[in-house]
């Protein structure tokens, strides 16, 4: 990345304590402009072991251990604006958020280790809202289905990437939120895009370009307040995408379903997510892939600034070829432990935290019912994040 870009990033980071959150607010005109973002870096080590099998016998073992350099971990910055429309409860809103990444628009890595090489617009949308009836927006935005999963409480090594879409480009969305009743709900539709939520060109496994024809999704979250110390959250959602494919193959469809639950008692939260993804005509007509995920989390606040958490996930992927069922299957067990500590309290407009996490993943790959490969991965990460 050029030195000028680095200088701008560091200048913005240094200026944030003075900027806080609000850049401009005029109650008489109903105008609000906020500067938002976070600087995120991580240091990571990994150790991998792959065991290959042939006719039930070990055919080869490979091992690799790496100490990765300090990298960007999703650093971002942007602006939010809101403008009251007269004396009614109507208002206009807009948001832009840029993020850093190492890859270019085609997914190619540059010869750099820090992953600050490219800047892209993760969110860019505008719309109209009503204090009582919700918001209608259009553009590149985070969608309602991102809020269905309830186990995504970790930092970098979360096991809850999830199967539902978290964001969508060129989408129109209606979202309704009622804090008093603990309700969030919405629906979105996208007419298609050549790029995904990270601004990268859609590619198949063989690097062939594919195009999203259309997508839609819906989700709802309800939080039940039991008493001053207890609450229960129930969420559900579904997303569906349709892609055109090369060689006149039938359209590829990707459909995901999810249910998320969480229970909080005082300083402890327990969460459970169940998800399924069904992908039809995957790269060729008749091929079907089914993914299932069960994820759990236990999160506990040891003090106002210090928390500890753990996760477990069981994930399976089954591939059925045209005219042949269970051609390939993968089973995966994942465990993660972590802790985070706020160096500058979260209650402050500008807050900073550090965290440490360890994760282990063990998977088995079967083909036609026969074990073909076992993989084991250990990952450790130490990170630092500053929010404003």
C-alpha positions as CSV (number, residue, x, y, z in Angstrom):
1,X,0.0,0.0,0.0
2,X,1.2,3.5,-0.8
3,X,2.7,5.6,2.1
4,X,0.0,8.3,1.5
5,X,-2.7,5.7,2.3
6,X,-1.0,4.6,5.4
7,X,-0.6,8.2,6.5
8,X,-4.3,8.9,6.0
9,X,-5.2,5.8,8.0
10,X,-3.0,6.7,10.9
11,X,-4.2,10.3,10.9
12,X,-7.8,9.2,11.1
13,X,-7.0,6.8,13.9
14,X,-5.1,9.5,15.9
15,X,-7.9,12.0,15.4
16,X,-10.8,9.8,16.6
17,X,-10.7,10.6,20.3
18,X,-11.4,14.3,19.5
19,X,-14.0,13.4,16.9
20,X,-15.8,10.9,19.1
21,X,-18.9,9.8,17.2
22,X,-20.8,12.9,16.2
23,X,-19.3,15.2,13.6
24,X,-22.3,17.5,13.2
25,X,-25.7,17.7,14.9
26,X,-28.3,20.4,14.6
27,X,-31.5,19.8,16.5
28,X,-33.4,22.7,14.8
29,X,-32.8,21.3,11.3
30,X,-32.7,17.7,12.3
31,X,-29.3,17.0,10.7
32,X,-26.9,14.4,12.1
33,X,-23.5,13.3,10.7
34,X,-21.4,10.7,12.4
35,X,-17.9,9.3,11.8
36,X,-17.8,5.6,12.4
37,X,-15.2,2.8,12.2
38,X,-12.6,0.6,13.9
39,X,-8.9,-0.1,13.5
40,X,-8.3,-3.9,13.8
41,X,-5.0,-5.8,13.7
42,X,-4.1,-9.4,14.5
43,X,-1.1,-11.7,14.9
44,X,-1.8,-15.3,14.1
45,X,0.0,-18.7,14.2
46,X,-1.3,-21.9,12.5
47,X,-0.3,-25.6,12.5
48,X,-1.9,-28.0,10.0
49,X,-1.7,-31.7,9.5
50,X,-3.2,-33.7,6.6
51,X,-3.4,-37.5,6.5
52,X,-4.3,-39.1,3.2
53,X,-5.8,-42.6,3.0
54,X,-5.9,-45.2,0.2
55,X,-8.0,-48.4,0.7
56,X,-8.2,-47.7,4.4
57,X,-4.4,-47.4,4.8
58,X,-2.3,-44.3,5.4
59,X,-1.0,-43.1,2.1
60,X,0.8,-39.9,3.2
61,X,1.1,-37.3,6.0
62,X,2.0,-33.6,5.5
63,X,2.5,-31.0,8.2
64,X,2.9,-27.3,8.1
65,X,3.4,-24.6,10.8
66,X,3.4,-20.8,10.2
67,X,3.9,-17.7,12.2
68,X,2.0,-15.1,10.2
69,X,3.0,-11.4,10.2
70,X,0.8,-8.7,11.9
71,X,-2.1,-8.1,9.6
72,X,-5.2,-6.1,9.1
73,X,-8.3,-7.8,10.6
74,X,-11.1,-5.9,8.9
75,X,-10.3,-2.3,9.6
76,X,-13.0,0.1,8.5
77,X,-14.2,3.7,8.6
78,X,-17.1,5.6,7.2
79,X,-19.9,8.1,7.7
80,X,-23.6,8.0,8.7
81,X,-26.0,10.8,8.0
82,X,-29.6,11.4,9.0
83,X,-31.9,14.3,8.0
84,X,-35.3,15.0,9.4
85,X,-38.0,15.7,6.8
86,X,-40.1,18.5,8.2
87,X,-42.2,18.1,11.4
88,X,-43.3,14.6,10.6
89,X,-41.5,11.4,11.8
90,X,-40.1,10.9,8.4
91,X,-36.3,11.2,7.8
92,X,-33.7,10.5,5.1
93,X,-30.6,8.4,5.9
94,X,-27.4,7.3,4.2
95,X,-24.2,5.5,5.0
96,X,-20.9,4.8,3.4
97,X,-18.3,2.4,4.9
98,X,-14.8,1.6,3.5
99,X,-12.8,-1.5,4.4
100,X,-9.2,-2.6,3.8
101,X,-8.3,-6.0,2.4
102,X,-5.2,-7.6,0.8
103,X,-6.9,-9.0,-2.3
104,X,-7.8,-7.1,-5.4
105,X,-11.3,-7.1,-7.0
106,X,-10.5,-10.5,-8.7
107,X,-9.4,-12.1,-5.4
108,X,-5.7,-12.0,-6.2
109,X,-3.2,-11.4,-3.3
110,X,-0.6,-8.7,-3.8
111,X,3.0,-9.3,-2.6
112,X,2.3,-7.7,0.8
113,X,1.9,-9.2,4.2
114,X,-0.2,-6.6,6.0
115,X,-3.6,-6.8,4.0
116,X,-4.0,-3.0,3.8
117,X,-3.4,-3.0,0.0
118,X,-6.9,-2.3,-1.2
119,X,-9.7,-0.1,-0.1
120,X,-13.3,-1.0,-1.1
121,X,-16.8,0.3,-0.3
122,X,-18.4,-2.4,1.9
123,X,-21.5,-0.4,2.5
124,X,-23.0,2.4,0.3
125,X,-26.7,3.0,0.6
126,X,-29.4,5.5,1.2
127,X,-33.1,5.6,1.9
128,X,-36.0,6.9,3.8
129,X,-37.3,6.0,7.3
130,X,-40.1,6.6,9.7
131,X,-39.7,6.6,13.5
132,X,-42.6,4.2,13.9
133,X,-42.8,2.2,10.7
134,X,-39.2,1.4,9.8
135,X,-36.7,2.1,7.0
136,X,-36.6,1.5,3.3
137,X,-33.1,1.6,1.8
138,X,-31.2,0.7,-1.4
139,X,-27.6,0.0,-2.1
140,X,-24.7,-2.1,-0.8
141,X,-25.7,-2.9,2.8
142,X,-25.8,-5.2,5.8
143,X,-29.1,-7.2,5.6
144,X,-31.5,-8.3,8.3
145,X,-30.4,-12.0,8.0
146,X,-27.0,-11.0,9.5
147,X,-28.8,-10.7,12.9
148,X,-30.3,-14.2,13.0
149,X,-27.2,-16.0,14.3
150,X,-26.9,-15.7,18.1
151,X,-23.5,-17.4,18.7
152,X,-21.3,-14.9,16.9
153,X,-19.9,-13.4,20.1
154,X,-16.2,-14.1,19.6
155,X,-13.7,-11.9,17.7
156,X,-11.5,-13.2,14.9
157,X,-11.8,-17.0,15.4
158,X,-15.6,-17.1,15.7
159,X,-17.1,-20.4,14.4
160,X,-20.2,-18.5,13.3
161,X,-19.6,-17.2,9.8
162,X,-23.0,-18.7,9.1
163,X,-24.8,-19.8,5.9
164,X,-27.2,-16.9,5.7
165,X,-26.2,-13.8,3.8
166,X,-24.8,-11.1,6.0
167,X,-24.7,-8.3,3.3
168,X,-26.0,-7.8,-0.2
169,X,-25.0,-5.4,-3.1
170,X,-27.5,-3.5,-5.1
171,X,-30.3,-4.5,-2.8
172,X,-33.5,-2.9,-1.6
173,X,-34.4,-3.6,2.0
174,X,-37.3,-2.9,4.4
175,X,-36.3,-3.2,8.0
176,X,-38.5,-2.7,11.1
177,X,-37.2,-2.3,14.6
178,X,-39.1,-1.7,17.9
179,X,-36.8,-1.5,20.9
180,X,-39.6,-1.4,23.4
181,X,-41.0,-4.7,22.1
182,X,-37.6,-6.3,21.3
183,X,-38.5,-6.9,17.7
184,X,-36.3,-6.7,14.6
185,X,-37.6,-7.9,11.2
186,X,-37.0,-7.3,7.5
187,X,-36.9,-8.5,4.0
188,X,-34.6,-7.6,1.1
189,X,-34.2,-8.3,-2.7
190,X,-31.2,-7.9,-5.0
191,X,-31.4,-7.8,-8.8
192,X,-27.9,-9.3,-9.2
193,X,-24.3,-8.3,-9.1
194,X,-20.9,-9.5,-10.5
195,X,-19.3,-9.0,-7.1
196,X,-20.0,-10.5,-3.6
197,X,-20.4,-8.8,-0.3
198,X,-16.6,-8.2,0.0
199,X,-16.5,-6.5,-3.4
200,X,-14.8,-9.5,-5.0
201,X,-15.8,-11.0,-8.4
202,X,-17.9,-14.1,-8.0
203,X,-15.8,-17.2,-9.0
204,X,-16.4,-20.9,-9.2
205,X,-14.0,-23.4,-7.8
206,X,-12.0,-23.4,-11.1
207,X,-11.8,-19.6,-11.0
208,X,-14.5,-19.2,-13.7
209,X,-16.5,-16.0,-13.3
210,X,-20.1,-16.5,-12.4
211,X,-22.9,-13.9,-12.0
212,X,-25.5,-13.4,-9.4
213,X,-28.9,-13.2,-11.2
214,X,-31.0,-12.3,-8.2
215,X,-31.3,-12.9,-4.4
216,X,-33.7,-12.4,-1.6
217,X,-34.0,-13.0,2.1
218,X,-36.0,-12.4,5.2
219,X,-35.4,-12.6,8.9
220,X,-36.8,-11.8,12.3
221,X,-35.5,-11.5,15.8
222,X,-37.5,-11.3,19.0
223,X,-36.1,-10.7,22.5
224,X,-38.2,-11.6,25.5
225,X,-37.4,-9.7,28.6
226,X,-38.0,-12.0,31.6
227,X,-36.7,-9.7,34.4
228,X,-33.9,-7.4,35.2
229,X,-31.3,-10.2,34.9
230,X,-32.8,-12.6,32.4
231,X,-33.8,-12.4,28.7
232,X,-34.3,-14.9,25.9
233,X,-33.8,-14.3,22.2
234,X,-35.4,-16.3,19.3
235,X,-34.5,-15.6,15.7
236,X,-35.1,-17.2,12.3
237,X,-34.3,-16.4,8.6
238,X,-33.9,-17.7,5.1
239,X,-31.9,-16.5,2.1
240,X,-31.8,-17.6,-1.6
241,X,-29.4,-16.7,-4.4
242,X,-29.6,-17.7,-8.1
243,X,-26.5,-17.7,-10.3
244,X,-26.0,-18.1,-14.0
245,X,-23.4,-20.6,-15.0
246,X,-21.0,-21.4,-17.9
247,X,-21.6,-24.0,-20.7
248,X,-25.4,-23.5,-20.7
249,X,-25.7,-25.3,-17.3
250,X,-28.9,-24.9,-15.3
251,X,-29.0,-21.9,-12.9
252,X,-27.2,-22.5,-9.7
253,X,-29.4,-21.9,-6.6
254,X,-28.1,-21.5,-3.0
255,X,-30.8,-21.6,-0.3
256,X,-30.0,-21.3,3.5
257,X,-32.3,-21.7,6.5
258,X,-31.4,-20.8,10.1
259,X,-32.8,-20.6,13.6
260,X,-30.9,-18.9,16.4
261,X,-31.5,-18.8,20.2
262,X,-29.8,-17.2,23.2
263,X,-30.5,-17.1,26.9
264,X,-28.8,-14.5,29.2
265,X,-28.7,-14.7,33.0
266,X,-26.9,-11.8,34.6
267,X,-23.4,-11.9,33.2
268,X,-23.7,-15.2,31.3
269,X,-25.0,-15.9,27.8
270,X,-25.6,-19.3,26.2
271,X,-26.4,-19.4,22.5
272,X,-27.4,-22.1,20.0
273,X,-27.6,-21.8,16.2
274,X,-28.9,-24.5,13.7
275,X,-28.5,-23.9,10.0
276,X,-28.8,-25.7,6.7
277,X,-27.7,-24.7,3.2
278,X,-28.8,-26.5,0.0
279,X,-26.9,-25.7,-3.2
280,X,-28.3,-27.1,-6.4
281,X,-26.6,-27.4,-9.8
282,X,-23.3,-26.6,-8.2
283,X,-21.0,-25.9,-11.2
284,X,-22.9,-28.6,-13.3
285,X,-26.5,-29.7,-13.8
286,X,-27.6,-32.2,-11.2
287,X,-24.9,-31.7,-8.6
288,X,-26.3,-31.0,-5.1
289,X,-24.4,-29.9,-2.0
290,X,-26.0,-29.9,1.5
291,X,-24.4,-28.2,4.5
292,X,-25.6,-28.5,8.1
293,X,-24.2,-26.6,11.1
294,X,-24.9,-26.7,14.8
295,X,-23.1,-24.1,16.8
296,X,-23.0,-23.3,20.5
297,X,-21.4,-20.5,22.6
298,X,-20.9,-19.8,26.3
299,X,-20.0,-16.1,27.0
300,X,-19.3,-14.8,30.6
301,X,-18.4,-11.3,31.8
302,X,-15.8,-11.7,34.5
303,X,-15.9,-7.9,35.2
304,X,-17.1,-4.8,33.4
305,X,-14.0,-4.8,31.1
306,X,-13.0,-8.5,31.0
307,X,-14.9,-11.5,29.4
308,X,-14.2,-15.1,28.6
309,X,-16.0,-17.3,26.1
310,X,-16.0,-20.7,24.4
311,X,-17.6,-22.2,21.3
312,X,-18.2,-25.6,19.7
313,X,-19.5,-26.3,16.2
314,X,-20.3,-29.5,14.3
315,X,-20.5,-29.0,10.5
316,X,-21.2,-31.5,7.7
317,X,-21.1,-31.1,3.9
318,X,-22.6,-33.8,1.6
319,X,-22.1,-33.7,-2.2
320,X,-24.5,-35.7,-4.4
321,X,-23.5,-36.0,-8.1
322,X,-26.1,-36.4,-10.8
323,X,-27.6,-39.9,-10.5
324,X,-25.3,-40.8,-7.6
325,X,-26.1,-40.0,-3.9
326,X,-23.5,-39.4,-1.1
327,X,-20.6,-39.2,-3.5
328,X,-18.6,-37.1,-1.0
329,X,-19.1,-36.1,2.6
330,X,-17.1,-34.1,5.1
331,X,-17.6,-34.0,8.9
332,X,-16.0,-31.3,10.9
333,X,-15.6,-30.6,14.7
334,X,-14.4,-27.2,15.9
335,X,-13.6,-25.9,19.3
336,X,-12.6,-22.3,20.3
337,X,-11.6,-20.6,23.6
338,X,-11.0,-16.9,24.0
339,X,-10.8,-13.9,26.3
340,X,-11.1,-10.1,25.7
341,X,-10.2,-7.1,27.8
342,X,-11.1,-3.5,27.3
343,X,-8.1,-1.3,27.8
344,X,-10.3,1.8,27.4
345,X,-13.9,0.9,28.7
346,X,-16.6,0.2,26.2
347,X,-18.7,2.9,27.8
348,X,-16.4,5.5,26.4
349,X,-17.1,7.0,22.9
350,X,-13.6,5.8,21.9
351,X,-12.8,2.4,23.3
352,X,-10.0,-0.1,22.8
353,X,-9.8,-3.8,23.5
354,X,-7.3,-6.6,23.2
355,X,-8.1,-10.3,22.9
356,X,-6.6,-13.8,22.6
357,X,-8.2,-16.9,21.0
358,X,-7.3,-20.5,20.2
359,X,-9.1,-22.8,17.9
360,X,-8.9,-26.4,16.8
361,X,-10.6,-28.0,13.8
362,X,-10.7,-31.7,13.0
363,X,-12.3,-32.9,9.8
364,X,-12.8,-36.2,7.9
365,X,-13.4,-36.4,4.1
366,X,-15.2,-39.4,2.8
367,X,-15.7,-40.4,-0.9
368,X,-18.3,-43.1,-1.7
369,X,-18.4,-44.0,2.0
370,X,-14.6,-44.5,2.2
371,X,-12.3,-42.3,4.4
372,X,-9.9,-40.5,2.1
373,X,-8.5,-37.6,4.1
374,X,-8.2,-36.3,7.7
375,X,-7.2,-32.7,8.5
376,X,-6.3,-31.1,11.8
377,X,-5.7,-27.4,12.3
378,X,-4.6,-25.4,15.3
379,X,-4.9,-21.6,15.2
380,X,-3.9,-19.0,17.8
381,X,-4.5,-15.3,17.4
382,X,-3.8,-12.2,19.5
383,X,-5.6,-9.0,18.4
384,X,-6.2,-5.3,19.1
385,X,-9.2,-3.3,18.2
386,X,-10.0,0.4,18.6
387,X,-13.6,1.6,18.0
388,X,-15.1,5.0,17.5
